[in-house]
């Protein structure tokens, strides 16, 4: 029973003898093997650690277990929230939107506005035109967004709803009351059964950029567009802006959600910050466009390079080398010297890397995440002399595996470094048993791997639900690389203390100074 | 503030809120908003609100879907079975391990609740159908997770649209593997909310657990006169455990938990119990009614939130049994009373008179009112995401004063109600949490207990009281205003 002076929640409550007795009594009615035959559980648990299990596990072709990817509309919602006053609108059933909102909210600890038009059985039969007409009208009337960005759920895609025709019809029927002809409602088809959340990012970004710029082509301006990609580190967006600003050049960040998902306390406004719509309309007239995530923007960048003929291309400013390349690209595009500020920042980062290298050198890492994130962070690990033993990308697009392999081949340890494209985290579990590593780098889904395999987890990635405020930091630019260095080195040191804290057994190595 | 003033304020708020909508939407939403008076015979439902209707498109409803109701709520917590999210990758990922359905077991070996199994549909599965892939998936699961006691197939939207026959696949595989395999057609577009998913899932329990042979042995458990089942407790933060302990202390034997920390065997044992105890009426009244009709098992609703309702419920349950149980029930009540008195003595002075607005799923909007009122707090607004008329009828008996009632409230309305009625605490879900915290309002998530709990039973109430005090009396809310800002 609780004691009023020391009320405890479930963490300690259920350890008490009266609850242990309740749990033990319950077993007689259970059918899980632990209640029936704990030895059998032990036997199977041991088997899951073997090479035999690994081979069977990696050969799976139909069941995905513990994925490390999400579906297209999630990425579309992120794009929309990076534009000024824009409401993400998902054409389909509202359950999906409840999921997108909770998913982002649990990561950012911030509100995530997004509406759906609540399609149900009748829409499945007759199509969702009626829902779209009412939904756009209600959304515009109630929330008064400056723009509505429409994407789709798989339901709408399977029945084949035509977004362009529906939006035109909705505007026509509204007769300008809530949806005037010029009201921007860009759209993108985002079927969940194609690609992943980064594909949805690409499709929505392409939709907004191509549709807002229609008829806007004019004189080219000396200005650089920056497309961040599916970036979940708010600080990264700020680091990138600060680098571009150091060059004193005019720029537009397309899809900047850094204010939307980082609102100060005091009052609530549904929309904050974001790319100005006037800038978004004019982005076609910039002289260059740089995408920071190649695999999250391939369709968008094809348009920008082939049709818009922009200079720029891809540059992934994660790690030292990635940031150097980004900085040099900006120097080239602006025709200016690298600013002193960045030279100093770089010097400080390199200084820090040279201070900490003994702790990362030769350490084996398992890492998973989105394709561009992995290219950046793996590059940084190699710059520190670490060994990225398992690099797993569940949503790897074509071309990624070869690019990652080529990167790993630059390491002296290349023969023991593995790329796992299209594999899930249950596959990773096997790998961690058969070919163990010292540390994992990944999102909150790594937590169960940490429990099952004992491998320490360094929280870097998306989503991170069970650690606070990491998303506020940067992993891009020289300052972002310093954060990566700090998190990783200190986790190595924490683990060193953990391994040496045995009193009178190992604590001679429990050093005060490291 | 007198009750008339509160009621007038609430009515004015509704009127004001409706003005923002286009005509058709306003007409629709008007029927879902009302002001409830306690035990008002004239009101058909609490506040005379309409419910369980289609959501108005485009308004940012907080509702989920039928898949969420089946996979997320009813079936997902059954721990020794593997629940396949059948379709594209997203649904299973977004719903993974977020509900805090606690269980004991070796995850990945003999229990599987916090894992995500998906058939990860690709375009060719949409075009050519996914039945073949499902069959292979079931085989692979059986190879790699040999201690699973069954599999459920939780359909996502495309399944029902492309004409797949998951029932046929399940039938073939169940026979071949001698396993319980349950096909659930809980596609997200079915119905208007999670609610239909609960119903569909309940029906599949009937068809595939009760009416079919299950592959677990139930013959080793002999029925007793005191057998009961806990129905509609999802063991969030351990709620069912802190409920179970009280029932056992009063001499009853809890044979099954539905479905938090549940196993297939527990479900299969339930048709032999003497009484079904129904906590979440909305999500599991269907199977309770079925067991009453089919097996003659009576069911009663109970409420283990807050001591007043807990005591009432314990006595109501005991009344079904003999005097020995009734005597022990009084002993249990007496045993915990000093602790509860101490908890109330400690926290009531810190919470008395604080006003609360709730918005939760299908049970808590009425069931937790008593717990707040036990602490001297005043609930002035409540509503459900997916309740039906019978829930709103029951709500009439649970409210203490004029209460604004909002069915399927959306982001705009809830924000407007809070701004107009200015409660001291908002208690709802994760999607709304930070909206209100930005405004400097104390907030508690009432789906997940904000990563605390349990809140059920006597031990749970102590945690509930402590958590409400933590939220309302934390110093952090006072920091919103900077010292250089003017008063006002």
Interface residues (C-beta under 8 A of the other chain):
Chain A: X1 X2 X3 X4 X7 X8 X9 X10 X13 X14 X18 X19 X22 X23 X25 X26 X28 X29 X30 X31 X32 X33 X34 X35 X40 X41 X44 X45 X48 X53 X56 X57 X60 X61 X62 X63 X64 X65 X66 X67 X69 X70 X71 X72 X73 X74 X89 X92 X93 X94 X95 X96 X97 X98 X99 X100 X101 X102 X103 X105 X106 X109 X110 X111 X112 X113 X114 X115 X116 X117 X118 X119 X120 X121 X123 X124 X131 X132 X134 X135 X136 X137 X138 X139 X141 X142 X143 X153 X154 X155 X158 X159 X177 X178 X191 X192 X193 X194 X196 X263 X265 X266 X267 X268 X426 X429 X445 X448 X452
Chain B: X20 X21 X22 X24 X25 X54 X55 X56 X57 X58 X59 X60 X61 X62 X63 X64 X65 X66 X67 X68 X79 X80 X84 X87 X88 X89 X90 X91 X92 X93 X94 X95 X96 X98 X102 X104 X105 X106 X107 X108 X109 X110 X111 X114 X115 X116 X117 X118 X119 X120 X121 X122 X123 X125 X126 X133 X134 X136 X137 X139 X140 X141 X143 X144 X146 X147 X149 X156 X157 X158 X160 X161 X162 X188 X189 X190 X191 X192 X194 X216 X217 X221 X237 X238 X241 X242 X244 X245 X248 X254 X255 X256 X257 X261 X263 X264 X265 X266 X269 X335 X336 X339 X342 X343 X346 X410 X411 X412 X415 X429 X430 X431 X432 X433 X434 X435 X436 X437 X438 X439 X440 X452 X453 X454 X458 X459 X462 X463 X465 X466 X479 X480 X481
